[in-house]
């Protein structure tokens, strides 16, 4: 092979790398926040329509944004990307939690009532491994779930079908918020662990008769691996992005419940805290400086907003559980 051919191959390889780089940048753009009030205004008086619309829109965005769903791609440039797949997984976990809550709580009047058939089908479809790329692919299963969710939403607004129901009750909302609390609490801990810290074991705190399976140290070192700092950060961004839309919908569907408990302003404060997590990241890298160090620590900033949202969420749930 002569020098001219080698140079041609080298130039083509460089050009391909540059093209992949620009595509990766384009596909890494996070979707903007959307107005669920605007999307559901045609049937905002129908209980559950806004929440179902939010779940559908968030899932559709996951599949139809630039580059589509990238977490299970096996070809470049997606296979070389990690921030957007992490973002997608954070949003997907919130989608799964809400779908489960809709199946077992929101759509059922009591514990002995039958499950909604569309939600019974949709919820497991969303739980396929998000990295599955062969048959069945993650995208294919999520599309099947979307079809079932659209069918459920259609039955909600059909006055001739009484089997499609969504019950806006304080106890239903409180149960889902408990799951959200756990997610946000875990997210905050993982973000804070970007800076290594020694942590006391408080697993059995508050109950003198509590027990656990095996003994654990009284203190342990908690620190996120340096290579996973950006993944944890973008996973948190994705989760907060999805949750922001779901709480917008909750404000619509649970309007009377929230007003009765004088809790609407508490919910709006949580939504505002989540908005702050979506501010533009101007740094090309997620920095991991010390808590009071010279270099910024983006994870700690994100952890602050997530913790504030979680604290407000706990207060909101306590309001809902008061008589």
Secondary structure, DSSP 8 states (H G I E B T S, - for coil): --HHHHHHHHHHHHHHHHHHHHHHHHHT-------HHHHTGGGTTSTTHHHHHHHHHHHHHHHHSTT---TT--STTGGG--HHHHHHHHHHHHHHHHHHHIIIIIT-SSTTS---HHHHHHHHHTTS-TT--SSS-HHHHHHHHHHHHHHHHHHHH-TT--S------HHHHHHHHHHHHHHHHHHHHHHHTTS-EEEE--TTTT-TT---SS---SEEEE---GGGHHHHHHHHHHHHHHHHHHHHHHHHHTHHHHHHTT-HHHHHHHHHHHHHTTS---SSS--B--TTSSS-BHHHHHHHHHHHHHHHHHHHHHHHH--
